[in-house]
Amino acid sequence: MRKMDLWLILSVVTVAAVAVVLTMGSSDDSYAEGGSCGEQLTWDYDGNGKLTITGFGSMDE
C-alpha cells in the first residue's frame, strides 16, 4: 500500500508541475500594442485580436 500511495502522490505532483509550466508559457504579453506603419499611418492592436489601421498614404513594407 505504501508504494501505491507514493506513486499517487508523485503522479499528482508531476501533473501539477506540468500544468504550472504550461500556463506560464501561455501568458506571453510581449506583443506590440501599436505603432506607425507609414508617414501618416498608425496601427493599434487591442489584445483581443482586433487590429486597427488609421490614416492615409503608403504603408511601409
C-alpha positions, -999 to +999 in steps of 0.1 A: +000+000+000+029+024+007+043+021-028+009+029-043+005+059-020+039+072-030+032+066-067-001+085-064+015+115-047+043+117-072+018+115-101-003+143-087+028+165-081+041+158-116+008+167-132+006+199-111+041+209-121+034+203-158+002+224-155+021+253-139+047+252-166+021+251-194+002+281-180+033+301-176+042+298-212+008+308-224+007+343-208+030+360-233+022+397-233+053+407-253+034+418-284+035+454-295+003+473-289+007+500-315+030+520-337+033+536-371+035+518-405+039+548-428+044+585-427+008+592-418-004+557-408-007+543-373-018+509-361-033+496-328-037+461-316-061+457-286-051+422-274-085+407-283-074+401-319-086+435-333-061+453-355-070+489-364-050+509-390-058+546-393-045+574-415-038+576-452-009+572-476+015+544-485+022+517-460+058+508-452+070+473-463 
